Amino acid sequence: MIIPLPDLAATDALARRIATLLHPGDVVALSGGLGAGKTTLARAIIAALGYAGEVPSPSFAIIEVYDPPALRLRVVHADFYRLEDPEEVAELGLDDYRADAVLIAEWPEHAGGFAQEPACLSIRLEILENERVAIVEAGPDWLERRGWT
């Protein structure tokens, strides 16, 4: 599915759509080049879940965690850009962070990817024909959700 993102309002609308359907254990895997809008979309999803505070980019911390009641679900926002080997994910203790949480993963390919997980929503942000778009591939769990397709 290709979703046009001509402006911030369109990005916010996509984020709200995703946020309403999120469940613990889901992964939103955001890929695309530098400056493609991964962090912008991640921030919009976190805001759509009810978080009113500042959402820093986890580029240096690698992992930021947001807990209820500040938002509807526990969210782990990770930026794997600085990882040099997917095996470093184990050193971060990502599985412990993910327990009962939604994972929003920027640069998922640096962590070995998550597309094989049934609850993964993979979103690649690109510029096609001079327009920013989200190329979305939904895992089987997402395809079964009312309101997604």
N, C-alpha and C positions, 0 to 999 in steps of 0.2 A: 504494500500500500504506500503510495506517495502522497504526503500531505504538504501543501504549500504553506510556507511560513513567511509571508511578505513583510510582516511587522511584529512588534512585541505583543500586540493584542492576539495575533494568531498563535504565537508561542504560548501565551498564557492560557488560551482556550484549549490547546492540546494538553497542557499541564493539568488543567482542571479535569479534563476527560480521563486522563491517566489516574489522577489522584482519587477520583470517585470509585475506581475499580480495583485499587491496590489492596492486597491481602498480605499478612505476614508470610515470609518465605519468597515473595516475588523479587525479581531482579529487573531493574530498568537499566539496560546496558547502552550507554551513550558513546558513540564513536564519531569520528570526523577529524579533520585537520585542526591545527591551532587556530583559535578564533572562530570556529564553526558555530559556536553557541551552546556547547555542551553544559557549561556551568550555568548559563542563563536558563536553560530548560530545567536543570536540576534545581536551581533556586526557585523557579516557578512551581515545580511540583511540590517542594517542601512548603512553600507559602500556601499552595492550594490545600495542603493537608492541615492548615491552621497555624503554622508557625509564623509569628509576627516579628521575630527578631532578625538580626543581620545573619546572613548565611555566607560565611567566608568560603573561599575556594579552598578545598583541602589539598592543594598542590604540594605544600610543604609538610603538613601534618599527615598526609595521605588518607587518614580516616577521621571523619567528624561524625558524632552520634547525636541524634535528636530524640528525646524521650517524651512520651505523654506526661503530663496533660498539655504540654506546649503545642502538641499536634496530635492528630487522630491515631497515628501508628508510630511505633518506634522506627526510625529511619537511620540507616548507616549510609553516609555519603562518602564515597571513596574516589580518589583520583590516583590512578595507577601509572600515570605518565612517567614518574621517576624510577619505576621498577625496571631493572635490567634483565631479570629472569623471572618467569612465572612462579618459580619455586619460592621466591621471596614472600609470596602471599601467606604461606604457612607460618613464616616468622612473624608476620603481623598479627596472627591470631584471628584472621578474618572469620573463620567458622564460629568462633565464640561470639564475635560481634553480631553475626547474622542471625543467631538464635532468636526466633520470634520477631524478626525485623524485616523491613523492606530494604533491599540494597539498591542504591543508585550508584552505578559504577561508570565513571569516566575513564576512557582509554581501557576498556575491558580486555582488549587483545594483549596488553602488557601483563595481564594477570592470568593469561591462558584462556580467556573467554568464558562466557556463561551461556551461550546460545544453545548448548546441549541440554540445559535445564528446562523442563516443561513450563515453568512459571517465569520464563525470561521474555521480556519485551525488548527486542533489539532495535535501537533507533540510530540510524546513520544520518548525520546532518551534513548536507552538501549544497553546493550551488549548481543548479541545473538551468541552463538557458537564462542566465542572469537572475535567477530567483533562488532564494534559500528554501530548501525543502527538507522534510524529514522522511527518510525511507524506512518504513517500519516493517519488521518481521516479528510476528507474534508466535510465541510457543503454544503448544496444545492447550495449556491451562487458560491462556488468554483468549483463544479462539472460542472457548466454551462460555465465556462471560457475556451476559446480556449487556448490550450497550457498547461493546467493543466493535463488533463487525457491522 
